[in-house]
């Protein structure tokens, strides 16, 4: 303790560290009066002080300082002698020479340490561009710039501009070579620049599909022995021959390139051999293709080559090798990390941050793409070989499922079984019970598979019109996975079919919230809004859908229909024209377009559309009727006959069309043909009053003897018609009287009143039945494809100089489009089930 010294409390332990010599304080020199005075006056330029040295053996010599003049002293070797005094000259004292000062400083010079008194620096000498070396450098830079501009233009899609830049670079490079030769530097040609110019020019020729020019450019490079590794460009030449479908030459150049590439470049050799295998497949030489693909699978297996190998064995029908190749395919290592690596842990914050950063980076996206590609190849291969590797399709699919379950793609097994059920349905002789049973086996599996199976079952029952079962399985799919848009769409469809459009729209909107790219939900939502008469919202849905599906005829037709309902026929015509541009042979769309043009008064365009519709589908009775009426209106009755005759073939029980044929003969002046036609109609429809009236009129005008016979028949038919009308009238009065008596009866005689009511009703029904049976003799049967006109249309007529004229169809009236106009056509309001 005696050596321990305690510091007093008031003593500072760190004192003295900030103390320094003020001489080194350069920041205060501007405020130092003495220093500033020495700088501005001659006080700082005083002559150096000298002193006499005491006598020595050498003798007295003056003391020289850095401010005094120095006397140059040289030795016999030409350097100053410092060890002795020569001729009384003072020895320079270099040890005390101050920094920044020179011994040549004369008296009267100013203090100028920065050399500002010397003035500005002289201008830089301009580069002489007239020398051959400078010209060559400038030209080389221009060539390189042109190559870069060509590549940039190609990356932006301006292929023609890229080719022009490449050609200009070639011209500049040739000029550069000539200039080197003229300047005598022909031996110093820049081979790398020449190679770049030729290669870029060949690439641009190939991009512009100028294949002969590209081959010539590649040939120039390959034949030049001064270019190292130019043999690899034979791969490019082989690619061009492949595009030209010159497969033998493509194989030849691929093999030449393979010979010139060393084994060190293994990946490139594998790609070339894969191209050779693909060409053999195109040529139908599957055995040679199997050799190439088999070598690749033994050296560096990959899923694409494995799938191609399965296709080749399938083409030659080798079952065992198909099985072996499928096993090799599912055992190919992908080199992809497990998805569990991207699941964050709750403990390490830094690790979680790293996982969040790499969860959606490009590397992870590439891994996902590779995995999805492998799954796609496996699914396709299984569906392809399943019917061929075993005696039955089901056994083959079961073998594929067992193989997949024992591989790294275990999660694909359930998807394969669902595809098995769907493939059952797609086969022509499918067993629907098997498909349904297969799908029902997934009801107890995990939620994702269960939802997918229930969605397919709901779709099946919806197609069978078993809407209760469809609704049940759509609910099951939604309960298993509420975010499954297909399940929500199927649920919405089952509600839509029950006319609950508001609720259906809600399900479609929920499906869109889960998957904004679900086009089926958007289409069905537009249909729901149209049913609800919310036309603006329907229009918005279909316009959004058109932005996604640019060439969908269904979407464009719905847009046309919505615009027509909005009373905008011009927009409706525009959209129907776009539909015609996609499907120019659709007869219903052409007829609809003709109807719109007719409503706008454009008869010529309407005729063109109706005529095209008739040409593609000559059995549409509405189109036939319009065309016949158009020719009658334009006074070309002879041309109208062929259309009404076709209508007669379509509806043989409809007397209207046969009367129109006879009327056309009569209007065109062919009375004999008209008379024969009316006689034929009378044989088929003996009670038709209209036909008898025309026969009486024509026989009278032509002076025939049959006039009396037809007149007698006409009177008889008219009398029968009056009797029928009286019976109908009495039946109606009796029915009304019975109803009135039933209402006026007393409450005590309710049973009697009921009997009277029943008898009266029976009498009314029997009378009505007789009336309908009489009408049905002249009307078409109920199973005819088109409904007949009413009796009033058949009997109504007026007289003209040539006899009565049939009522013409209304060609100028604008017909409102109903919702089910195209219910049975391709472009109808059909829901899009998932």
C-alpha positions in Angstrom: 0.0 0.0 0.0 2.9 2.3 0.4 3.5 2.4 -3.3 -0.2 3.3 -4.0 -0.8 7.0 -4.6 -4.3 8.2 -4.5 -5.3 11.1 -6.9 -7.0 14.0 -5.2 -10.6 14.5 -6.1 -10.1 17.9 -7.6 -7.3 16.8 -9.9 -8.2 16.2 -13.6 -6.7 12.9 -14.8 -6.9 14.0 -18.5 -5.5 17.5 -18.2 -2.7 18.5 -20.5 -3.7 16.5 -23.6 -5.1 19.5 -25.4 -2.1 21.7 -24.8 0.2 22.2 -27.8 2.8 24.6 -29.0 1.1 27.7 -30.5 3.8 27.8 -33.2 1.9 25.0 -35.0 -1.4 26.8 -34.9 -1.7 27.6 -38.6 -5.3 28.5 -38.3 -4.5 31.7 -36.5 -1.8 33.0 -39.0 -4.3 35.3 -40.6 -4.8 37.0 -37.2 -1.1 37.1 -36.4 -0.1 40.8 -36.8 3.6 40.1 -36.9 3.4 37.4 -39.5 1.2 39.5 -41.8 3.5 42.4 -41.5 6.5 40.3 -42.4 4.7 39.0 -45.4 3.7 42.5 -46.7 6.9 44.4 -46.0 10.6 43.9 -46.6 10.9 42.7 -43.0 10.7 39.1 -44.4 13.3 39.8 -47.1 16.2 40.9 -45.0 19.7 39.8 -46.3 21.1 36.7 -44.7 23.5 37.2 -41.8 27.1 35.9 -42.3 29.9 35.3 -39.9 33.6 34.7 -40.0 34.7 31.2 -39.2 37.7 30.9 -37.0 40.9 29.9 -38.8 41.4 26.4 -39.7 43.9 24.3 -41.5 42.2 25.0 -44.7 41.7 28.7 -44.2 38.8 31.1 -43.7 35.7 30.7 -45.8 32.4 32.6 -45.9 29.2 31.1 -44.6 26.5 30.6 -47.2 22.8 30.3 -46.4 19.8 29.5 -48.4 19.2 33.2 -49.0 22.7 34.0 -50.2 24.2 33.4 -53.5 25.9 30.2 -54.1 29.1 29.8 -56.0 29.1 26.7 -58.1 32.0 24.4 -57.3 32.8 21.5 -59.5 35.2 18.6 -59.1 37.0 16.7 -61.7 34.0 14.5 -62.0 31.7 17.4 -62.6 30.0 17.5 -59.2 30.3 20.0 -56.4 33.0 19.3 -53.9 31.7 19.5 -50.4 34.7 18.4 -48.4 37.0 21.3 -49.2 37.0 24.9 -50.2 38.0 25.7 -53.7 39.1 29.2 -54.8 37.7 30.7 -51.6 34.1 29.7 -52.6 31.6 29.1 -49.8 30.4 25.6 -49.2 26.6 25.3 -49.7 24.8 24.4 -46.5 22.1 22.1 -47.7 21.1 20.9 -44.3 19.4 24.2 -43.4 17.6 24.7 -46.7 13.9 25.5 -45.9 11.0 23.7 -47.7 9.3 25.7 -50.4 12.3 28.0 -51.0 15.0 27.9 -53.6 18.5 29.1 -53.6 17.9 31.1 -56.8 15.6 33.5 -54.9 16.9 36.9 -55.5 16.5 40.0 -53.5 13.4 41.9 -54.1 11.2 38.9 -55.2 7.8 38.5 -53.6 6.5 35.6 -51.5 4.6 33.4 -54.0 4.6 29.8 -52.9 1.7 28.8 -55.3 3.4 30.4 -58.4 0.4 32.6 -59.1 2.7 35.3 -60.6 3.6 33.1 -63.6 0.1 33.5 -65.0 -2.3 30.9 -66.4 -1.1 27.6 -67.8 -0.6 27.4 -71.6 -3.5 25.9 -73.6 -3.4 22.2 -74.4 -2.1 21.3 -77.7 -4.8 20.3 -80.2 -4.8 16.7 -81.4 -3.7 16.4 -84.9 -6.4 14.3 -86.6 -4.7 14.3 -89.9 -2.3 11.5 -89.0 -3.1 8.0 -90.3 -3.0 6.6 -86.8 -5.7 9.0 -85.6 -7.9 8.4 -88.6 -7.7 4.6 -88.0 -8.6 5.0 -84.3 -11.6 7.2 -85.2 -12.8 4.7 -87.8 -12.5 1.8 -85.4 -14.6 3.7 -82.8 -17.3 4.3 -85.5 -17.4 0.6 -86.3 -17.7 -0.4 -82.7 -20.5 2.2 -82.2 -22.4 0.9 -85.2 -22.2 -2.7 -83.9 -23.6 -1.5 -80.5 -26.4 0.4 -82.2 -27.3 -2.7 -84.3 -27.5 -4.9 -81.2 -29.6 -2.3 -79.3 -32.0 -2.0 -82.3 -32.3 -5.8 -82.3 -33.1 -5.9 -78.6 -35.9 -3.3 -79.1 -37.4 -5.3 -82.0 -36.3 -3.0 -84.8 -34.9 -5.8 -86.9 -34.7 -3.8 -90.2 -32.8 -1.0 -88.5 -30.5 -3.5 -86.9 -29.7 -5.0 -90.3 -29.0 -1.5 -91.8 -26.6 -0.7 -88.9 -24.8 -4.0 -89.3 -24.4 -3.5 -93.1 -23.0 0.0 -92.4 -20.6 -1.4 -89.9 -19.4 -3.9 -92.5 -18.8 -1.0 -95.0 -16.8 1.0 -92.4 -14.8 -2.0 -91.4 -13.7 -2.7 -95.1 -12.8 1.0 -95.4 -10.7 0.6 -92.3 -8.8 -2.3 -93.7 -8.1 -0.4 -96.9 -6.8 2.5 -94.9 -4.5 0.3 -92.9 -3.1 -1.2 -96.1 -2.5 2.3 -97.6 -0.7 3.5 -94.5 1.6 0.5 -94.5 0.0 -1.1 -91.4 -1.6 -4.0 -93.2 0.0 -6.5 -90.8 -1.8 -5.0 -87.8 -5.4 -5.7 -88.8 -7.8 -5.9 -85.9 -9.2 -9.5 -86.3 -11.5 -9.2 -83.3 -13.2 -6.3 -84.9 -13.6 -8.0 -88.2 -15.0 -11.1 -86.5 -17.5 -9.0 -84.5 -18.7 -7.2 -87.7 -19.2 -10.5 -89.7 -20.9 -12.3 -86.8 -23.3 -9.4 -86.1 -24.1 -9.1 -89.8 -24.9 -12.9 -90.0 -27.1 -12.7 -86.9 -29.1 -9.8 -88.3 -29.6 -11.6 -91.6 -30.9 -14.6 -89.7 -33.2 -12.4 -87.5 -34.7 -10.9 -90.7 -35.1 -14.4 -92.1 -32.7 -13.8 -94.9 -31.2 -17.2 -94.6 -29.0 -17.5 -97.8 -27.2 -14.2 -96.9 -26.8 -15.4 -93.3 -25.3 -18.7 -94.4 -22.9 -16.8 -96.7 -21.7 -14.6 -93.8 -21.3 -17.5 -91.5 -19.3 -19.3 -94.3 -16.9 -16.4 -94.6 -16.1 -16.7 -90.8 -15.9 -20.5 -90.8 -13.5 -20.7 -93.8 -11.1 -18.1 -92.4 -8.4 -20.0 -90.5 -7.3 -16.8 -88.7 -10.5 -16.9 -86.5 -10.1 -19.2 -83.6 -13.1 -21.3 -82.5 -15.0 -20.3 -85.6 -16.2 -23.9 -86.0 -18.8 -23.4 -83.3 -20.7 -21.2 -85.7 -21.6 -24.3 -87.6 -24.3 -24.7 -84.9 -25.8 -21.5 -86.1 -25.7 -22.7 -89.7 -27.4 -25.9 -88.6 -30.1 -24.0 -86.9 -30.8 -22.1 -90.1 -31.0 -25.4 -92.1 -33.4 -26.6 -89.4 -35.6 -23.6 -89.9 -35.5 -24.2 -93.7 -36.6 -27.9 -93.0 -33.4 -29.1 -94.7 -33.0 -31.8 -92.0 -30.1 -33.8 -93.6 -27.9 -30.8 -93.9 -28.8 -29.6 -90.4 -27.7 -33.0 -89.0 -24.5 -32.8 -91.0 -23.5 -29.3 -89.6 -24.5 -30.3 -86.1 -22.2 -33.3 -86.3 -19.4 -31.1 -87.7 -19.8 -28.7 -84.8 -19.8 -31.6 -82.4 -16.4 -32.8 -83.8 -14.9 -29.4 -83.3 -16.1 -28.9 -79.7 -13.9 -30.5 -77.1 -15.2 -32.7 -74.3 -14.5 -29.9 -71.8 -17.7 -28.1 -73.1 -20.0 -30.9 -72.0 -23.1 -28.8 -71.7 -22.8 -27.5 -75.2 -22.3 -31.0 -76.6 -25.4 -32.2 -74.8 -27.5 -29.4 -76.4 -26.2 -30.2 -79.8 -27.0 -33.9 -79.4 -30.5 -33.0 -78.2 -31.0 -30.9 -81.4 -29.9 -33.9 -83.4 -32.4 -36.1 -81.7 -35.2 -33.6 -82.3 -34.4 -33.6 -86.0 -34.5 -37.4 -86.2 -38.0 -37.2 -84.6 -39.0 -34.7 -87.3 -37.7 -37.1 -90.0 -39.5 -40.0 -88.4 -36.3 -41.9 -87.6 -37.2 -42.8 -84.1 -34.5 -45.4 -83.6 -31.7 -42.8 -84.3 -33.5 -40.3 -82.1 -33.7 -42.9 -79.3 -29.9 -43.4 -79.6 -29.2 -39.6 -79.2 -31.7 -39.2 -76.3 -30.5 -42.3 -74.6 -26.9 -41.1 -74.7 -28.0 -37.8 -73.1 -29.9 -39.6 -70.4 -26.8 -41.6 -69.5 -24.5 -38.6 -69.5 -26.6 -35.7 -68.2 -30.2 -36.6 -67.7 -32.9 -33.9 -67.8 -36.7 -33.9 -67.9 -37.1 -32.6 -71.4 -34.9 -35.3 -72.9 -36.6 -37.9 -70.8 -40.0 -36.9 -72.1 -38.8 -36.9 -75.7 -37.4 -40.4 -75.1 -40.8 -41.6 -73.9 -42.4 -40.1 -77.0 -40.0 -42.0 -79.2 -40.7 -45.3 -77.5 -44.5 -44.6 -77.7 -44.1 -44.0 -81.4 -42.5 -47.4 -82.0 -44.9 -49.1 -79.5 -42.2 -50.5 -77.1 -44.2 -51.0 -73.8 -41.3 -52.1 -71.6 -39.0 -49.3 -72.6 -41.9 -46.8 -72.1 -42.1 -48.0 -68.5 -38.4 -47.9 -68.0 -38.2 -44.4 -69.6 -41.0 -43.2 -67.3 -39.1 -44.5 -64.3 -36.0 -42.6 -65.5 -38.1 -39.5 -66.0 -39.4 -39.3 -62.5 -35.9 -40.1 -61.1 -34.2 -37.1 -62.8 -32.7 -34.8 -60.2 -33.9 -31.3 -60.5 -31.3 -29.7 -58.2 -34.1 -27.7 -56.6 -34.1 -27.0 -52.9 -37.1 -28.1 -50.8 -39.8 -25.5 -50.2 -39.4 -25.9 -46.5 -36.3 -23.8 -46.8 -38.4 -20.8 -47.5 -40.6 -21.2 -44.4 -39.5 -18.6 -41.8 -38.7 -19.7 -38.2 -40.0 -17.8 -35.2 -36.7 -17.6 -33.4 -34.0 -16.1 -35.6 -35.1 -12.6 -36.8 -32.1 -12.2 -39.2 -32.8 -15.5 -40.8 -36.4 -14.6 -41.3 -35.4 -11.4 -43.0 -33.1 -13.3 -45.4 -35.9 -15.8 -46.2 -38.4 -13.0 -46.9 -35.8 -11.4 -49.3 -35.2 -14.6 -51.2 -38.7 -16.0 -51.2 -39.7 -14.4 -54.5 -36.3 -13.6 -56.0 -35.4 -14.7 -59.6 -33.7 -17.8 -58.4 -36.7 -19.1 -56.5 -38.9 -18.3 -59.5 -36.6 -20.2 -61.8 -36.8 -23.2 -59.4 -40.6 -23.0 -59.4 -40.7 -22.9 -63.2 -38.4 -25.9 -63.5 -40.5 -27.9 -61.0 -43.8 -27.0 -62.8 -42.2 -28.0 -66.1 -41.1 -31.3 -64.7 -44.6 -31.9 -63.3 -46.2 -31.0 -66.6 -44.0 -33.5 -68.5 -44.7 -36.3 -66.0 -48.5 -35.7 -66.2 -48.5 -35.6 -69.9 -46.3 -38.7 -70.2 -48.6 -40.6 -67.8 -51.7 -39.7 -69.7 -50.0 -40.7 -73.0 -48.6 -44.1 -72.1 -51.3 -45.2 -69.6 -53.6 -46.8 -72.3 -50.6 -48.5 -74.0 -48.5 -50.0 -71.2 -51.2 -52.3 -69.8 -54.2 -54.2 -71.1 -56.6 -51.5 -70.0 -56.4 -47.8 -69.5 -57.2 -48.0 -65.8 -54.4 -50.6 -65.1 -51.9 -48.4 -67.0 -52.9 -45.3 -65.0 -52.7 -47.2 -61.8 -49.2 -48.3 -62.6 -48.2 -44.7 -63.3 -49.8 -43.6 -60.0 -47.8 -46.3 -58.1 -44.6 -45.2 -59.7 -45.2 -41.5 -58.9 -46.1 -42.3 -55.3 -42.6 -43.9 -54.8 -40.8 -41.0 -56.3 -40.0 -37.4 -55.4 -43.3 -36.2 -56.9 -45.6 -37.8 -54.3 -48.0 -34.8 -54.5 -48.7 -35.5 -58.2 -50.3 -38.9 -57.4 -53.6 -37.3 -56.4 -53.6 -35.1 -59.5 -53.0 -38.2 -61.7 -56.0 -40.0 -60.2 -58.2 -36.9 -60.8 -56.9 -36.9 -64.4 -57.7 -40.5 -64.6 -61.4 -39.7 -63.8 -61.4 -36.8 -66.3 -59.9 -39.0 -69.0 -62.7 -41.5 -68.4 -65.1 -38.8 -69.3 -63.2 -37.7 -72.4 -63.2 -41.2 -73.9 -65.9 -41.9 -76.5 -67.0 -45.0 -74.7 -66.5 -43.6 -71.3 -67.9 -45.2 -68.1 -69.3 -42.3 -66.2 -69.9 -44.4 -63.1 -66.2 -45.2 -62.9 -65.3 -41.5 -63.2 -67.8 -40.5 -60.5 -66.6 -43.2 -58.2 -63.0 -42.3 -58.7 -63.7 -38.7 -57.9 -65.7 -39.6 -54.8 -62.7 -41.5 -53.4 -61.1 -38.1 -52.7 -63.9 -36.9 -50.4 -61.8 -38.0 -47.4 -58.4 -36.8 -48.7 -56.8 -33.5 -47.9 -58.6 -30.2 -48.6 -56.9 -29.3 -51.8 -57.5 -32.6 -53.5 -61.0 -32.9 -52.0 -61.9 -29.5 -53.4 -60.6 -30.4 -56.9 -62.6 -33.6 -57.0 -65.8 -32.1 -55.7 -65.4 -29.3 -58.3 -65.3 -31.9 -61.1 -68.2 -33.8 -59.6 -70.3 -30.6 -59.4 -69.5 -29.9 -63.1 -70.5 -33.4 -64.1 -73.9 -33.2 -62.3 -74.4 -29.7 -63.8 -74.0 -31.0 -67.3 -76.5 -33.8 -66.5 -79.0 -31.2 -65.3 -78.9 -32.8 -61.8 -78.7 -29.3 -60.2 -79.3 -30.6 -56.6 -76.3 -32.8 -56.7 -74.3 -30.1 -58.5 -75.2 -27.7 -55.7 -74.3 -30.2 -53.0 -70.8 -30.9 -54.4 -70.1 -27.2 -55.1 -70.8 -26.6 -51.4 -68.5 -29.4 -50.5 -65.8 -28.0 -52.7 -66.2 -24.5 -51.2 -66.1 -25.9 -47.7 -62.8 -27.7 -48.5 -61.3 -24.7 -50.1 -63.1 -21.4 -50.0 -60.5 -19.8 -52.2 -61.1 -22.2 -55.1 -62.5 -20.0 -57.9 -63.8 -23.0 -59.9 -65.9 -24.1 -56.9 -67.4 -20.6 -56.5 -68.2 -20.5 -60.2 -70.0 -23.8 -60.1 -71.9 -22.6 -57.1 -72.9 -19.5 -58.9 -74.1 -21.5 -61.9 -76.4 -23.6 -59.8 -77.9 -20.4 -58.3 -78.1 -18.8 -61.7 -80.0 -21.7 -63.1 -82.7 -21.1 -60.4 -83.0 -17.4 -61.6 -81.4 -16.0 -58.4 -79.2 -13.7 -60.4 -78.2 -11.4 -57.5 -76.8 -14.2 -55.4 -75.1 -15.7 -58.5 -73.4 -12.4 -59.1 -72.1 -12.4 -55.5 -70.5 -15.8 -56.0 -68.9 -14.7 -59.3 -67.5 -11.6 -57.7 -66.0 -13.6 -54.8 -64.3 -15.9 -57.4 -62.9 -12.8 -59.1 -61.6 -11.6 -55.7 -59.7 -14.9 -55.3 -58.5 -15.0 -58.9 -58.7 -11.7 -60.8 -57.7 -13.5 -64.1 -60.7 -16.0 -63.9 -62.4 -15.3 -67.3 -65.3 -17.7 -66.6 -66.3 -15.7 -63.5 -66.1 -12.4 -65.4 -68.2 -13.7 -68.3 -70.9 -15.2 -66.0 -71.0 -12.0 -64.0 -71.7 -10.1 -67.2 -74.6 -12.5 -68.0 -76.0 -12.0 -64.5 -76.0 -8.2 -64.8 -77.7 -8.5 -68.2 -80.4 -10.6 -66.7 -80.8 -8.1 -63.9 -81.1 -5.3 -66.6 -78.0 -3.6 -65.1 -76.7 -3.1 -68.6 -73.9 -0.6 -67.8 -72.3 -3.0 -65.4 -72.7 -5.9 -67.8 -71.0 -3.7 -70.5 -68.1 -3.0 -68.1 -67.6 -6.7 -67.4 -67.6 -7.7 -71.1 -65.3 -4.8 -72.0 -62.8 -6.0 -69.4 -63.1 -9.5 -70.7 -62.5 -8.3 -74.2 -59.3 -6.7 -73.1 -58.2 -10.2 -71.8 -59.6 -12.3 -74.6 -59.1 -10.2 -77.7 -60.4 -12.8 -80.2 -63.3 -14.3 -78.3 -66.4 -14.4 -80.5 -68.7 -15.0 -77.5 -67.5 -11.9 -75.7 -67.9 -9.7 -78.8 -71.3 -11.1 -79.4 -72.4 -10.3 -75.9 -71.1 -6.7 -76.3 -73.2 -6.4 -79.4 -76.2 -7.6 -77.7 -75.8 -5.3 -74.7 -75.3 -2.3 -77.0 -78.5 -3.3 -78.8 -80.4 -3.4 -75.5 -78.9 0.0 -74.8 -80.5 1.2 -78.1 -77.2 1.9 -79.7 -77.5 -0.1 -83.0 -74.4 1.4 -84.6 -72.1 0.1 -81.8 -73.9 -3.2 -82.0 -73.2 -3.4 -85.7 -69.5 -2.6 -85.1 -69.1 -5.4 -82.6 -71.0 -7.9 -84.8 -68.6 -7.0 -87.7 -65.7 -7.9 -85.4 -67.4 -11.2 -84.6 -67.7 -11.8 -88.4 -64.0 -11.1 -88.7 -63.3 -13.9 -86.3 -65.9 -16.5 -87.4 -67.0 -15.4 -90.9 -69.2 -18.4 -91.5 -71.5 -18.2 -88.5 -75.0 -18.0 -90.1 -76.8 -16.8 -86.9 -74.4 -13.8 -86.5 -74.8 -12.9 -90.2 -78.6 -13.1 -89.8 -78.5 -10.9 -86.7 -76.3 -8.4 -88.5 -78.8 -8.3 -91.4 -81.6 -7.7 -88.9 -79.8 -4.7 -87.5 -79.0 -3.3 -90.9 -82.7 -3.8 -91.9 -83.8 -1.9 -88.7 -81.5 1.0 -89.8 -83.1 1.0 -93.2 -80.0 -0.2 -95.1 -81.6 -2.8 -97.3 -78.6 -3.6 -99.5 -76.4 -4.4 -96.5 -79.2 -6.4 -94.9 -79.7 -8.4 -98.1 -75.9 -9.1 -98.3 -75.9 -10.4 -94.7 -79.0 -12.5 -95.1 -77.8 -13.9 -98.3 -74.5 -15.0 -96.7 -76.4 -16.5 -93.8 -78.6 -18.5 -96.2 -75.5 -19.7 -98.1 -73.9 -21.1 -95.0 -77.2 -22.4 -93.4 -80.0 -22.7 -95.9 -82.6 -24.1 -93.4 -83.2 -21.0 -91.3 -86.9 -20.2 -91.9 -86.6 -16.6 -90.8 -83.8 -15.9 -93.3 -85.7 -17.6 -96.1 -88.8 -15.6 -95.3 -86.9 -12.3 -95.3 -85.2 -13.1 -98.6 -88.4 -14.1 -100.3 -90.2 -11.0 -99.1 -87.2 -8.8 -100.3 -87.5 -10.2 -103.8 -91.2 -9.7 -103.8 -90.8 -6.1 -102.6 -88.2 -5.5 -105.4 -90.6 -7.0 -108.0 -88.4 -10.1 -108.6 -91.0 -12.7 -107.9 -89.3 -15.4 -109.9 -86.3 -15.3 -107.6 -88.5 -15.5 -104.5 -90.0 -18.8 -105.7 -86.8 -20.8 -104.9 -86.8 -19.5 -101.3 -90.5 -20.3 -100.6 -90.1 -23.7 -102.2 -87.2 -24.4 -99.7 -89.4 -23.2 -96.9 -92.1 -25.7 -98.1 -89.5 -28.5 -97.9 -88.6 -27.4 -94.3 -92.2 -27.0 -93.2 -94.3 -29.3 -95.4 -97.4 -29.0 -93.1 -97.4 -25.2 -93.3 -99.7 -24.1 -96.1 -98.4 -20.5 -95.9 -95.3 -21.2 -97.9 -97.1 -23.1 -100.7 -99.6 -20.3 -101.1 -96.6 -17.9 -101.3 -95.1 -20.0 -104.1 -98.4 -20.0 -106.0 -98.8 -16.2 -105.4 -95.3 -15.6 -106.9 -96.2 -17.6 -110.0 -99.4 -15.5 -110.3 -97.6 -12.2 -109.8 -95.0 -13.1 -112.4 -97.8 -13.9 -115.0 -97.4 -17.6 -115.1 -101.1 -18.4 -114.5 -101.0 -22.0 -115.6 -98.2 -22.8 -113.2 -100.1 -20.9 -110.4 -103.3 -22.9 -111.2 -101.4 -26.2 -111.0 -99.8 -25.1 -107.7 -103.2 -24.1 -106.2 -104.7 -27.4 -107.3 -101.8 -29.3 -105.6 -102.4 -27.2 -102.4 -106.1 -28.0 -102.5 -105.4 -31.8 -102.7 -103.2 -31.5 -99.6 -105.3 -29.0 -97.7 -109.0 -29.4 -99.0 -110.5 -27.2 -96.2 -108.2 -24.2 -96.9 -110.5 -21.3 -97.8 -107.7 -19.1 -99.2 -106.7 -21.7 -101.8 -110.3 -22.3 -103.0 -110.8 -18.5 -103.4 -107.7 -18.3 -105.6 -108.8 -21.3 -107.6 -112.3 -19.8 -108.2 -110.7 -16.5 -109.2 -108.2 -18.0 -111.6 -110.6 -20.4 -113.2 -113.0 -17.6 -113.8 -110.3 -15.4 -115.4 -109.1 -18.2 -117.5 -112.6 -19.4 -118.5 -112.2 -23.0 -117.2 -115.1 -25.4 -116.6 -113.8 -26.4 -113.1 -115.0 -23.0 -111.7 -118.4 -24.3 -110.7 -116.9 -27.3 -108.9 -114.5 -25.1 -106.9 -117.2 -22.6 -106.2 -119.4 -25.4 -104.7 -116.5 -26.6 -102.6 -115.8 -23.1 -101.4 -119.4 -22.6 -100.3 -119.3 -25.9 -98.4 -116.1 -25.1 -96.7 -117.3 -21.6 -95.7 -120.5 -23.1 -94.3 -118.5 -25.6 -92.3 -116.4 -22.7 -91.0 -119.5 -20.8 -89.9 -120.8 -23.9 -88.1 -117.5 -24.2 -86.3 -117.5 -20.6 -85.3 -121.0 -20.9 -83.9 -120.0 -24.0 -81.9 -117.0 -22.2 -80.5 -119.1 -19.2 -79.7 -121.9 -21.3 -78.0 -119.2 -23.2 -76.2 -117.7 -20.0 -74.8 -121.2 -18.7 -73.8 -122.1 -22.0 -72.1 -118.8 -22.1 -70.2 -119.3 -18.5 -69.0 -122.9 -19.3 -68.0 -121.8 -22.4 -66.1 -119.2 -20.3 -64.2 -121.7 -17.7 -63.5 -124.3 -20.2 -62.2 -121.6 -21.8 -60.0 -120.8 -18.5 -58.4 -124.5 -17.7 -57.8 -125.3 -21.1 -56.3 -126.3 -21.3 -52.6 -123.8 -22.4 -49.9 -126.0 -25.3 -48.9 -126.0 -26.9 -52.4 -122.2 -26.7 -52.7 -122.0 -30.3 -54.0 -124.6 -29.7 -56.7 -122.8 -26.5 -57.7 -119.6 -28.4 -58.0 -121.3 -31.0 -60.2 -122.6 -28.3 -62.5 -119.2 -26.6 -62.6 -117.6 -29.9 -63.5 -120.2 -30.7 -66.2 -119.9 -27.2 -67.7 -116.1 -27.4 -67.7 -116.3 -30.8 -69.4 -118.6 -29.3 -72.0 -116.3 -26.4 -72.6 -113.2 -28.6 -72.9 -114.9 -30.9 -75.4 -116.0 -27.9 -77.5 -112.6 -26.4 -77.3 -111.1 -29.8 -78.3 -113.2 -30.0 -81.4 -112.2 -26.5 -82.3 -108.5 -27.2 -81.9 -108.8 -30.5 -83.8 -110.3 -28.6 -86.7 -107.6 -26.0 -86.7 -104.8 -28.6 -86.5 -105.8 -30.0 -89.8 -104.3 -26.9 -91.4 -101.6 -26.0 -88.9 -98.3 -27.8 -88.5 -97.8 -30.5 -85.9 -96.4 -29.6 -82.5 -93.1 -31.3 -83.2 -92.3 -29.2 -86.2 -89.1 -27.1 -85.9 -91.0 -23.8 -86.2 -94.3 -22.6 -84.9 -97.0 -21.8 -87.5 -98.7 -18.5 -87.9 -102.2 -18.1 -86.5 -105.3 -18.8 -88.4 -106.0 -15.1 -89.0 -102.7 -14.8 -90.9 -103.6 -17.8 -93.1 -107.1 -16.6 -94.0 -106.6 -12.8 -94.3 -106.3 -11.5 -97.8 -107.3 -8.6 -100.0 -108.1 -8.4 -103.7 -105.9 -6.9 -106.4 -106.1 -7.0 -110.2 -104.4 -10.4 -110.2 -106.4 -11.8 -107.3 -105.8 -11.9 -103.5 -102.3 -11.1 -102.3 -100.8 -12.9 -99.3 -99.7 -10.8 -96.3 -96.0 -10.2 -96.7 -93.6 -10.7 -93.8 -92.6 -7.5 -92.0 -89.1 -6.7 -93.3 -88.8 -3.2 -92.0 -89.9 -3.7 -88.5 -87.2 -3.9 -85.9 -87.4 -7.0 -83.8 -86.2 -6.8 -80.2 -83.7 -9.5 -79.4 -84.8 -11.9 -76.7 -82.5 -13.5 -74.2 -82.9 -16.9 -75.6 -82.7 -16.0 -79.3 -79.5 -18.0 -79.6 -80.0 -20.4 -76.8 -79.1 -23.4 -78.9 -76.3 -21.8 -80.9 -72.7 -21.5 -80.2 -72.9 -17.8 -79.2 -75.8 -18.1 -76.7 -76.0 -16.9 -73.1 -74.5 -20.2 -72.0 -72.8 -20.2 -68.6 -69.2 -21.2 -68.5 -68.9 -23.9 -65.9 -65.5 -24.7 -64.5 
